[in-house]
Amino acid sequence: MTIFAGRHCVFARVSAIMLAAALGSTVSTAVAQVAAPPAAPAPAARPLVTGLPDFTDLIDKVGPAVVNIRTTEKIRQGAGPGGGPDEEMQELLRRFFGGQIPRSAPRPRRGGPDQIQRGVGSGFIISGDGYVLTNAHVVEGADDVIVTLTDRREFKAKVLGADKRSDVALLKLDTTGLPHLTIGDPNRIRVGEWVIAIGSPFNLDNTVTAGIISAKSRDTGEFLPLIQSDVAVNPGNSGGPLINMRGEVIGINSQIATLSGAYNGISFAVPIDEVMRVSDQLKKSGKVTRGRIGVEIGEVSKEVAESLGLGRARGVEVARVEAGGPAEKGGIKVGDIILQFNGVSVERASDLPRLVAAAPVGSRAQVTVWRKGSEQQIPLTIVALEEDTGKRAVVPKKPKPEQAPNAMGLVVSDMSAAQKAETRGQGGVVVDSSEGAAARAGLRAGDMILQLNNVEVKDARQFNAMVARLDPKRSAALLVRRGETTQFVVIRPRQ
């Protein structure tokens, strides 16, 4: 019993010690927790966007400079009355679907016996002495253009000039002291910033819509990098301003992307710097003169760039050189890759026409080209842009000869004297048949091969020998002429 009791006492004592230790640890932890200051919470991230903009003061400032434009057209022999919003809707559809939408049946409009109302658009005043900008398609074909201000005054406007390529027209009102907009810098705009449009959609004048810049430099125009926004633009908004939050006009609303004829979430504006360049010429001479150098160009693919040693896809490929044009006189050849124009880098095919068009006619320009693995500087003189009326040559096909194709799948022959004359003595070979890799790349009988990996092709024997020495694991770049167009084609020989 004593032993048991002793053992029991010892067990009880040990248990008490362990309990006390545990309690002491708990108390110490609690005291420490009470004594220690609470940890500071992590600072919350500052929101990048707070609140929504209030446009009221902005509209009070810029609204009076936006005008309503209506046009009238005299009835001519054989012409029926028409116009109004329905016809404007049809005209809008025709503009975006290549003229495939037929005209709707015309409806009579109110007016005198010798006139009909033709359309309604928008515009904005750019100077106090009465200069107004709008779209060229708003005033196209009009006999009379009536401009209505927000204070209800009306003026018969004189059309100083209209440019279809940029869709810009300049009007003049015979008055002074008018409110006008401040010209902004579209190069400073950022995707996501707020903008507003003011115009006369469906003849509802002084309508304000708001949105954001969706994208910059959209390549939807031949010479214009358009501003894309989600500002609601409908028929009648054409010619109105796109305005930033500083109250500056940064573009002129010109186009929409739609399948219904009405707003579909995407609208386009011509950047105001391009508009002002056009309007300056219209003000001086009533027309716009653009420069040209006489080349047809194409994009440079990644494969072509790697094959020619460019490193990355950049510049534009010269596909055709106009006979007797500035480029030919300066020494530019088909197959050249134009990298710069007057020191400005050319990254895409849309860049070069804009740079050349903006160059003064008669001025000297410096063109940097990539030719046979190195850069060359070529000076040339800018001439006035004209419509291309050249005819494309037709190369007759030859019957497929009894000859084995080379590693590319090509059977070629030497050029005839007439074909050499067509290439101005440049030389090359003619494709007689194409199969395998060459056929998959798009080569066909009648094509002329001028270069292989930056080496000029002289005859069929030399070409086949070069093909036989190619590394089958690497792509090869052929400079191919078809009709009057020349471009690089990338082919990988069979293994």
Secondary structure, DSSP 4 states (H G I P E B T S, - for coil): -HHHHHHHHHHHHHHHHHHHHHHHHHHHHHHHHHHSPPPPPPPPPPPS--S----HHHHHHHGGGEEEEEEEEE--TTPPP--HHHHHHHHHHHHHTTT-SPPPPP---SS-TTEEEEEEEEEEE-STTSEEEE-HHHHTT-SEEEEE-TTS-EEEEEEEEEETTTTEEEEE-S--S---PEE--GGG--TT-EEEEEE-GGG-TTEEEEEEEEEEEE--SSS--EEEE-----TT-TT-EEEETTSEEEEEEEEE--SSSS--S-EEEEEHHHHHHHHHHHHHHSS---EE--EEEEEPPHHHHHHHT-SSS-SEEEEEE-TTSHHHHHT--TT-EEEEETTEE--STTHHHHHHHHSPTT-EEEEEEEETTEEEEEEEE-EE-----PPPP-PPPPPPPS----TTSEEEEEPPHHHHHHTTT---EEEEEE-HHHHHTT--TT-EEEEETTEE---HHHHHHHHHTS-TTS-EEEEEEETTEEEEEEE----
